[in-house]
Amino acid sequence: MISRKSQLRAFLAAFALSALYLSASQGAIALPEHNVPGGVAIASDQGRVDAGKELNLTVLLKLHNAAEFDKVVEDLYDPASSTYHQWLTPSDIERYAPTASEFETVKSELIKQGFTVVSADPSRISIRVHGTAATAEKAFQTELHNFSYNGRIFQAHVRDAQLTGTAGALVDSVSGLERHASQPQLSYVLNPKTGKPLFHKELNTKNSLSGFASSLTDTPLTAPAPYTFTDSGSALPVGKYDGTQYLADGLTGGFTPAQLEAHYGLTSLIGKGYNGAGETIALVEAYGYPTAEADANTAAKLFGLPALTSKNFSVIYPEGKPVNPNAGILSGWDGEIALDIQSAHAIAPGANIVVVASAGQDNEDQIASLQYVITNKVAHTVSSSWENDAEILAGPLEEEAFNSVLKLGAAAGISFQFSSGDGGDQGLGTPVGAVSIPSNSPYATAVGGTTVLNNPYGTGQIVTGWGNNNVYLYDFEVQDPLEGYFFGGAGGGQSQYYAKPSWQKALPGSWRQVPDVSALADPYTGFAVVVTESGKQYGNVIGGTSLASPIFTATWAIADQFNGKPLGDAAPAVSRLKSGEITDVVPPPASVSKSNLTGSLKDSHGTTTFTAKTLYTDAENLDASSGNLSLYSQTGFLSTIWPNILGPDSLDYAVSFGTDSSLTVTEGWDNVTGWGEPNGLPFLQGVTGKTTGAPLKKE
């Protein structure tokens, strides 16, 4: 395990290298002279990429009057502007596009270097080409190497890249020289013994279907009570605990669609017809998987939702179908895709859903899909439940390639949502935090995560930021009590690449802050999903910011419907909301957190006592100068015992809620939940400025 201090030092080293090319502006006006990715300085070089490796590149050309274009886009989101929400048409964007001659110069140079043209943007802003690694190295005067960092492999150029000839001066950015695999941001509660998802049940009969549904509970916490754990037939160990218990009755912690709709204040609105009807939600994925529609319809039937048919559901393959139809299953994208479809359908059951599935999963493939959504006007609200990689590994070519495409989407009135990540601060501490690409773009809406729990001390729900720390209180096979670790939490922090956009002027610092908004993400309070595995359907409970992104995206589709026309990028509108128009996520009340888990454990090593404050420490990263490193910074949080996870006398476990590494939840904006969660009608009224919704369209 790499310590937080070590990761922070590595980040600062990478930042020092990249300081030559970091830009304080939102949009690039030239290909940066120094564009080697920062990851080259902190990762392990695995050698040169095979010369014959085939790859696609997307080359983006410079706009004319780029600063003016940036101002035009900014005015689209300024309520005081005369052009507010007057989205640009292709002909409007044409005024800033490269000339036909400029486009032909770049295209001809790429062909001359040995590339073949895959596709060309009708607006002449980008061109996609195919070639080999050797072709790319020669054309862009660099070398491509593979690198390893924290178990992840990525490709990067080791010398500054520049297209040869006069065409080089016309290029703004390039996607594909630097390649990072997009990673789904989904999270499961794991079986402590096997490491596999624990809330996982085969659905092979009618009874098992109903049994899975009836096992779900959105009230997993009991009232505080003393609890004693003993090993049958032995005097030791003896564990004595006091506090709430998680799933003491053996149920499965997870939300159904109806419960999720109720939590977000949408039940009445959906009943009146504000259910996303007439809107389209695009889900940007990798590969697709064959039984996605069948799985979604099993879930729809189980939970009383409308069926998905050819009238309201489709899958698009912008690059063509993957060579292996099971690529999505083999790479683990099936769970991601199922989660996205089923959660979006749960929140906006009247909306059309389009899965936009790339043939691969790296940044260049996903940029091509995002561009396809814009060019073909697929949808006005888009969810991408993935992150490409941490900002510390990226370079300006990847940053600007994503940003340029997302800016065009914002200009066209499209809201692109991205998960903020599931790794908390990734060991970087604050204020840097775990900002990833492309949720760090000022033209994206970054969605963080929350935990939604019942109040074990009364009625109603408690919402806090998603962050879990786990502790094995005693395991018969591992004689090491109180071994704690950070399980997962919403990503957030501040970019070191993008300046703070105008709509974040009230926030601290000078850089783009992440996230903007949040929704349910904690897998311990996750969402029920159906996924086919090896020919059989299984019920699962899944969380992660992969859940939060489609929840918010579907809510934004309802907001578009309520408004009667597209609202565009959500982040600027959310930042202007007033008190009551969004649920500000704050730490649990003191009356709740003061009764957190306490206890003692007596075994052959002696007796260990603990409180919730001292329980979660990082024994693996012991620092001699400061003692055990705390796994969290939040002062107010919930801690509960999960007894006998795998059956009687098996395992005691402690779980915390709201402890997200160094990231903390505060009143107002914070780096775990952004401005907070949407809250039904007040949220719709706040972002639209309307007290009543647009007239419903007749079917």
ABEGO torsion letter per residue (X at the ends): XBBAAAAAAAAAAAAAAAAAABBABABBABBBABABBAAAAABBBAEBBBAABBBBBBBBBBBBGAAAAAAAAAAAABAABAABGBBBBAAAAAAABBBAAAAAAAAAAAAAAGBBBABBBAAGABBBBBBBAAAAAAAAGBBBBBBBBGGBBBBBBABBBBBBEAAAAABABBBGABBBBBBBBBBBBBBAAAGBBABBBBBABAAAAAAAAAABBABABBBBBBBBBBBBGBAOBBBBBBEBBBGAAGBBBEBBAAAAAAAAGAAAAAAAGBAGBGBBBBBBBBGEBAAAAAAAAAAAAAAGBBBBBAAABBBBBAAEBBABAAAAAAAGAAAAAAAAAAAAAAABAABBBBBBBBABABAAAAAAAAAAAAAAGABABBBBABBABBAAABBAAAAAAAAAAAAAAAAAGBBBBBBAEAAEAGGAEOAAEBBBOAAABAABBBBBBBBBBBBAABBEBBBBBBBBBBBBABBAABBBBGBBBBAEBBBBEBBAABBBBAAAAABBEABBBOBABBBBABAAABBBBBBBBGGBBBBBBBBEAAAAAAAAAAAAAAAAAAAGBBAEBAAAAAAABBBGABBBBBBBBAAAAAABBBEBBBBAAEBBBBBAAAABBBAAABBAAAEBBBABABABBBBBBBBGAAEBGABBBBBBBGBBEABBBBBEBBAAAEAEBBAEAAAAAAAAGBABBBBBBBX
